[in-house]
């Protein structure tokens, strides 16, 4: 995979397990990957992340965020401008599912290309499923599994842009969280541990949002109402 940003930086994937950047003066640096084929590192520095070994699609948005489509792990990951990496789509099962729902719970197969628009929509060439798919284009969000109070706790709800989120203990110790609006656009991603309350702030308009939780094969969604 290879792409060029608006500042003429070149980004390319290297099968040694790195994503590299060549700036306009010809200096090359590593921006993601630790060389390991084992998937790891979400929520931390991209240069310490593993599983960046089979990237066939790379895109950079207008603000400098990097998006990569990983054929081997069936996931889409984002490297933000602070250098941190997170999974933003893909449940890593190598099948087809999830249209109209939470991107973290969707399944892809052999993604070979990715592009991002100025409005934040992400288009993916899902080769194994013979489709082009969009993240952020859906008019509605299908809730995969409505969580109960015993699974996800959000307080207060409705919230005024700030709330406390707790995931009750399970066999899986770390969860990935995504917050998206009713159009499917992601407005927040983070990782948290089970039974460890975390304070979350959202700078979003009032309305209904969906909080999705994914950990191994445990996947839940619940609604969040944001007020003025």
Secondary structure, DSSP 8 states (H G I E B T S, - for coil): -EEE-TT--EEEEETTTEEEEE-TTS-EEEEE--S-SS-B-TTSBGGG-B--S-EEEEEE-TTS-EEEEETTTTEEEEE-TTSBEEEEE--SSSS-B-TTB-GGG-B-SSEEEEEE-TTS-EEEEEGGGTEEEEES--SS-B-SSB--TTTEEEESSSBSSEEEEEE---S--EEEEEEEETT--EEEEEEEETT--EEEE----SEEEEEEEEETTEEEEEEEEE--
